[in-house]
């Protein structure tokens, strides 16, 4: 597993996505495999053609989607992550699968700010990530620019309940001094970012609170 570190991690990510959270995700993955929403993300990537493909995941956490992509024939994966807390669990999972040499994990790289720091890949994945980032246009625009063939991302619904929940969560974070924030962006606006950069939406599925959108290079 190659590792690359940048010097700056935005405030809040290490606190919100900490070692305890990473351990819980890894335990659940070992026990149950991918979550239903993650499985839908991978199914879209597989429909594009994972055999021999490269995959870039933004905010991939413990790397479960990447592990399954490699098992389905992806040649190599890259993970760009803002929280350092996932790395021990990610390394253990890679060692258990014997796939460490086919993964690059980049720490502290904000793709929206420095897209040129990350090599292009056939398929770019953002699962449960856009709702954690304020400037969805820059993030999805950068993701589209790194994608040779396709982008797949997930987002919560833009319902009144989802918007109220995000505001309530953020109010609590403010009171507790946590700089992390959650966002409920407008789905059509997010999709428009991809279409404006030459990607055509062809896949839409729902799993629980997560809506999955897959777009291919037109």
C-alpha positions as CSV (number, residue, x, y, z in Angstrom):
1,X,0.0,0.0,0.0
2,X,1.6,3.2,-1.1
3,X,0.9,6.2,1.1
4,X,1.0,9.9,0.4
5,X,0.4,12.6,3.0
6,X,-0.4,16.3,2.6
7,X,0.2,18.6,5.5
8,X,-3.2,20.0,6.0
9,X,-6.5,18.3,7.1
10,X,-9.6,20.5,7.4
11,X,-10.9,20.9,10.9
12,X,-13.4,18.5,12.2
13,X,-12.8,15.4,10.0
14,X,-10.5,13.6,12.4
15,X,-12.8,14.4,15.3
16,X,-16.0,13.3,13.5
17,X,-14.5,10.2,11.8
18,X,-12.3,8.9,14.6
19,X,-10.6,5.6,15.3
20,X,-13.6,4.2,17.2
21,X,-15.8,4.9,14.2
22,X,-13.3,3.2,11.9
23,X,-13.1,0.1,14.1
24,X,-16.9,-0.1,14.0
25,X,-17.0,0.1,10.2
26,X,-14.3,-2.5,9.9
27,X,-16.1,-4.9,12.3
28,X,-19.3,-4.5,10.4
29,X,-17.6,-5.1,7.0
30,X,-15.9,-8.3,8.2
31,X,-19.2,-9.6,9.5
32,X,-21.6,-8.5,6.9
33,X,-19.7,-7.3,3.8
34,X,-20.7,-4.1,2.0
35,X,-23.7,-2.1,3.2
36,X,-26.6,-2.2,0.8
37,X,-25.9,1.4,-0.5
38,X,-22.2,0.6,-1.0
39,X,-23.2,-2.5,-2.9
40,X,-25.3,-0.4,-5.3
41,X,-22.3,1.9,-5.8
42,X,-20.1,-1.1,-6.6
43,X,-22.8,-2.6,-8.9
44,X,-22.8,0.5,-11.0
45,X,-19.0,0.5,-11.2
46,X,-19.1,-3.1,-12.2
47,X,-21.6,-2.3,-15.0
48,X,-19.1,0.1,-16.4
49,X,-16.5,-2.6,-16.4
50,X,-14.2,-3.2,-13.4
51,X,-12.0,-5.8,-15.1
52,X,-8.6,-4.1,-15.5
53,X,-10.0,-0.7,-14.6
54,X,-8.6,1.9,-12.1
55,X,-10.8,3.2,-9.4
56,X,-10.4,6.5,-7.4
57,X,-12.5,6.8,-4.3
58,X,-12.9,10.1,-2.5
59,X,-13.4,9.7,1.2
60,X,-13.3,5.9,1.0
61,X,-12.7,5.4,4.7
62,X,-11.6,1.8,5.5
63,X,-11.6,1.1,1.8
64,X,-14.3,-1.6,1.7
65,X,-15.7,-0.6,-1.7
66,X,-12.2,-0.7,-3.1
67,X,-11.4,-4.1,-1.7
68,X,-14.5,-5.5,-3.3
69,X,-13.7,-3.7,-6.6
70,X,-10.2,-5.3,-6.6
71,X,-11.8,-8.7,-5.9
72,X,-14.0,-8.1,-9.0
73,X,-11.0,-7.5,-11.2
74,X,-10.1,-3.8,-10.8
75,X,-6.4,-3.3,-11.5
76,X,-5.7,-0.7,-8.9
77,X,-7.5,1.7,-6.6
78,X,-6.6,5.1,-5.0
79,X,-8.2,6.4,-1.8
80,X,-8.2,10.1,-1.0
81,X,-9.0,10.7,2.6
82,X,-9.2,13.7,5.0
83,X,-9.2,11.8,8.2
84,X,-6.2,9.9,9.3
85,X,-8.1,7.6,11.7
86,X,-9.1,5.1,9.1
87,X,-5.5,4.1,8.2
88,X,-4.8,1.3,10.8
89,X,-8.1,-0.5,10.0
90,X,-7.6,0.0,6.2
91,X,-4.1,-1.5,6.4
92,X,-5.4,-4.5,8.4
93,X,-8.1,-5.2,5.9
94,X,-5.7,-4.9,3.0
95,X,-3.3,-7.3,4.6
96,X,-6.1,-9.8,5.3
97,X,-7.1,-9.7,1.7
98,X,-3.5,-9.8,0.4
99,X,-4.1,-6.7,-1.7
100,X,-1.9,-4.0,-0.1
101,X,0.3,-3.6,-3.2
102,X,-2.6,-2.6,-5.4
103,X,-3.8,0.3,-3.3
104,X,-2.6,3.9,-2.9
105,X,-4.0,5.8,0.1
106,X,-3.5,9.6,0.1
107,X,-4.0,11.5,3.3
108,X,-5.0,15.1,3.8
109,X,-5.6,15.8,0.1
110,X,-8.6,18.0,-0.5
111,X,-9.6,17.0,-4.1
112,X,-11.7,20.1,-4.6
113,X,-8.8,22.4,-3.9
114,X,-6.0,20.4,-5.5
115,X,-7.4,18.0,-8.1
116,X,-4.1,17.9,-10.0
117,X,-2.6,16.1,-7.0
118,X,-4.5,13.0,-7.8
119,X,-4.1,10.9,-11.0
120,X,-7.1,10.3,-13.2
121,X,-8.9,7.0,-12.9
122,X,-11.4,5.1,-15.0
123,X,-14.1,5.3,-12.3
124,X,-14.5,7.8,-9.5
125,X,-16.5,7.0,-6.4
126,X,-17.9,9.4,-3.7
127,X,-20.1,7.4,-1.3
128,X,-21.6,9.3,1.7
129,X,-19.1,12.1,1.0
130,X,-20.8,15.0,-0.7
131,X,-23.1,15.6,2.3
132,X,-19.9,16.1,4.3
133,X,-18.5,18.9,2.1
134,X,-19.8,22.4,1.8
135,X,-18.8,23.2,-1.8
136,X,-20.3,20.3,-3.7
137,X,-19.8,22.1,-7.0
138,X,-16.0,22.2,-6.6
139,X,-15.9,18.7,-5.2
140,X,-18.0,17.0,-7.9
141,X,-16.4,19.2,-10.6
142,X,-13.0,17.9,-9.5
143,X,-14.3,14.4,-9.4
144,X,-15.6,14.7,-12.9
145,X,-12.3,16.0,-14.1
146,X,-10.5,13.0,-12.6
147,X,-12.9,10.5,-14.2
148,X,-12.0,8.9,-17.6
149,X,-15.2,6.9,-17.8
150,X,-17.7,7.4,-15.0
151,X,-18.6,9.0,-11.6
152,X,-20.9,7.5,-9.0
153,X,-21.9,9.3,-5.9
154,X,-24.5,9.0,-3.1
155,X,-26.5,11.7,-1.3
156,X,-29.3,12.0,1.2
157,X,-32.7,13.2,0.0
158,X,-33.5,16.9,-0.1
159,X,-36.6,16.5,2.1
160,X,-37.8,18.8,4.8
161,X,-36.8,16.2,7.4
162,X,-33.3,15.8,6.0
163,X,-32.8,19.6,5.9
164,X,-34.1,19.9,9.5
165,X,-31.8,17.0,10.6
166,X,-28.8,18.7,9.1
167,X,-29.5,21.9,10.8
168,X,-30.2,20.2,14.2
169,X,-26.9,18.2,13.9
170,X,-25.0,21.4,13.0
171,X,-26.5,23.3,15.9
172,X,-25.3,20.6,18.3
173,X,-21.9,20.6,16.7
174,X,-21.8,24.4,17.3
175,X,-22.7,24.0,20.9
176,X,-20.1,21.3,21.5
177,X,-17.3,23.1,19.6
178,X,-17.1,20.5,16.8
179,X,-16.2,22.3,13.5
180,X,-17.5,19.5,11.3
181,X,-20.7,20.2,9.4
182,X,-23.3,18.2,7.5
183,X,-25.1,19.3,4.4
184,X,-28.2,18.4,2.4
185,X,-27.5,19.7,-1.1
186,X,-30.0,20.0,-3.9
187,X,-29.8,16.7,-5.9
188,X,-30.5,18.3,-9.3
189,X,-27.8,20.9,-8.7
190,X,-25.3,18.2,-8.0
191,X,-26.2,16.2,-11.1
192,X,-26.0,19.4,-13.1
193,X,-22.3,19.7,-12.1
194,X,-21.6,16.3,-13.7
195,X,-23.6,17.0,-16.9
196,X,-21.9,20.3,-17.3
197,X,-18.6,18.4,-17.4
198,X,-19.6,15.9,-20.0
199,X,-21.1,13.1,-17.9
200,X,-24.5,11.7,-18.6
201,X,-26.6,10.2,-15.6
202,X,-27.6,6.7,-16.4
203,X,-28.1,5.0,-13.0
204,X,-30.3,6.0,-10.1
205,X,-31.0,3.7,-7.1
206,X,-32.2,4.2,-3.6
207,X,-31.1,2.3,-0.4
208,X,-32.5,3.5,2.8
209,X,-31.6,7.2,3.1
210,X,-29.0,7.1,0.3
211,X,-29.7,8.0,-3.3
212,X,-27.1,6.6,-5.7
213,X,-26.4,8.4,-9.0
214,X,-24.1,7.0,-11.7
215,X,-23.0,9.1,-14.7
216,X,-20.9,8.0,-17.7
217,X,-18.7,10.0,-20.0
218,X,-21.0,11.1,-22.9
